[in-house]
Amino acid sequence: MRINVSAPVDKEILFKTAEEGNIKRLKEIIEYTGTNLDQRDDEGNDTLHYAALSDDRETLEYLVERCSFSPLRGNRRGITPYDVAYKGKKNISLEYFGEVTGFKYEEGYHNPVERGFFPDPSLIRVGDDYYMVNSSFHFFPCIPISHSVDLVHWKVIGYAITNPEWAELDDKDGGRGYWAPDISYSDGRFYITATLRCNDDSEEKRVQMVTSSTSPEGPYCRPSWIHDDGIDPSLFHDDDGKKYMLLNRGARIFQLSSDCSEKIGKASLLWLGVCRKNPEGPRVMKKDGYYYLFLAEGGTGMGHRVTVARSKTLYGPYEPCPHNPIVRQNDESQLLQCCGHGMVVDTPDGDWYIAYLTLRRSKDGYGFTGRETCIDPLVWDKDGWPLVNGGKGPGVFSRIPKKTKSTKEYPDAEYYPAWKNKLWNTPRALSLDKIKTKGDSLLLEGSGVDLNSKASRSVLLERQSEFEFSAQCVLDTDTIKEGESAGIASYYDENSYIKFGVAVKDGKKGILLSEYVGDGYKEISFTAVDGIAGDVVLREECYGKKRVFSTSSYSFTVEDAVYLSSEGLVKGKRFTGAMVGIYVEGNSTVEFKDWNTTFHSEDTF
């Protein structure tokens, strides 16, 4: 039979042919028409996403082995063809994808591994245990410390600063505070350093904090302060016992005292990077006789990337890696964007991985969950250069690293009472005498001011880890007085938040919904309700930028809460992420009898 080259077919025909497993017709389309095989549907699904539903091995083999489609390529929500096969219970597709990837579906993990405002990862391995720190900015306790035995499942076990008198946060604007921490280990001690970013009108805008402990979870000692301007400090402990700090711009280095508490000598520039745009996040590691220097470049937006160079001597000169950037997202249609600030770690078995930050955007185009932490496998080529995912960008779905043999067990990190097993955070430090538990209830005393004040502390928050969630609280309204309110807070910082609760106004008790955006309240809705007394149930449902607040009798909708994302408002430093929790405005002590959140992930089933 003679087949003539014909015109391209519509993508709907291509996808339908793949989904039906019509291999004869599929080959004709691919080999004898000019059809663009890079086409995707509105959700970002490609031809292999549809073919995964065919459960036809010949079709899958043809697309993967002859046409270079990948079962691990995600759509706009991070869903891969492997996910499609799993959700659709397509056993032949699952078996084949397992053979191609080298792991069964249940052995895989989705990035990010730390979801919801876990930016700027720094991690180490000590024996059979991995430890990681992330930025906390103006939230307290400062700098969460997480533990893992497989680099994927992390548990917060402590904080670098838990003493409010050491935190230096009381006057800091939202988005300031502790930036880009680093964790290291030497001579039996764990060291954590970070930049304390002060307000713009401060005499010293940036100062470096160093603290240490013999236990990874702490407690950590009173911080020391290194007065050198820059951000993103890291410590390097060389084989000869000397200690160094690296800072941006680019990678500047200077020696520290033996306890890392004092600066010795002047800083020297090691390397300014490849693109030389906002070079920051410098880290040095030593391997096989080389000093490898990792940088974050391109700014924290869409051009963010990880680059690396190496030298036989610490002070260089440094030779750039031929694979640079080793991590960068070049496809703006993918889920994981703004990838950078990387740090590598090895496993006890000699495998290597890189941790880096990323940003997910909702269907509305906003990164409500803030910058998060990803993990990807890293290999060293024959010339000793690092390579991540073959240079194809961040991984969406990968095999979980082998668990270590660690036998350590850490209790949940606790500073504020671990009510409802949540890792509570507050903007700046809330005095512990303002919060108590009573049976299954929590008593929260107000700070006497509204949430737009830096003096407001009575806001207990957890990270928003997904774009869609539901939250519910039950509070006793009897102690709320004139001019006060209490309830659910959807919070970014003192410049942008939503209050939904019970308030008393002009002697009447009712339901309050108020949106604070920028410099004032955008909307205030107060509905007086006769007979409110005792317990009231409040509920919030979030669908990207849309939020629905309700009681048993009333419902309110906020259609466009983009100001709860970093991109949705221009004011101050917007580097954190949306949070949700409970609040008290006023001076009263309010009893919360329940709090529950359910987060809905799109890329896992």
Buried (B, 14 or more C-beta within 10 A) or exposed (E): EEEEEEEEBEBEBBBBBBBBBBBEBBBBBBEEBEBEBEBBBEEBBBBBBBBBBBBBBEBBBBBBEEBEBBBBBBBBBBBBBBBBBBEBEBEBBBBBBBEBBEBBBEEBBBBBBBBBBBBBBBBBBEEBBBBBBBBBBBBBBBBBBBBBBBBBBBBBBBBBBBBBEBBBBBEBBBBBBBBBBBBBBBEEBBBBBBBBBBEEEBEEBBBBBBBBBEEBBBBBBEBBBBEBBBBBBBBBBBEEEEBBBBBBBBBBBBBBEEBBBBBEEEBEEBBBBBBEEBBBBBBBBBBEEBBBBBBBBBBBEBBBBBBBBBBEEBEBEBBBBEBBBBBBBEBEEBBBBBBBBBBBBEBEEEBBBBBBBBBBBBBBEBBBBBBBBBBBBBEBEEEEBBBBBEEEBBBBBBBBBEBBEBEEEBEEBBBBBBBBEBBBBBBBBBEEEBBBEEEEBBBBBBBBBBBBEBEBBBBBBBBBBBBBBBBBBBBBBEBBEEEBBBBBBBBBBBBBBBBBBBBBBEEBBBBBBBBBBEEEEBEEBBBBBEEBEEEBEBBBBBBBBBBBBBBEEEEBEBEEBBBBBBBBBEBBBBBBBBBBBBBBBBBBBBBBBBBEBEBEBBBBE
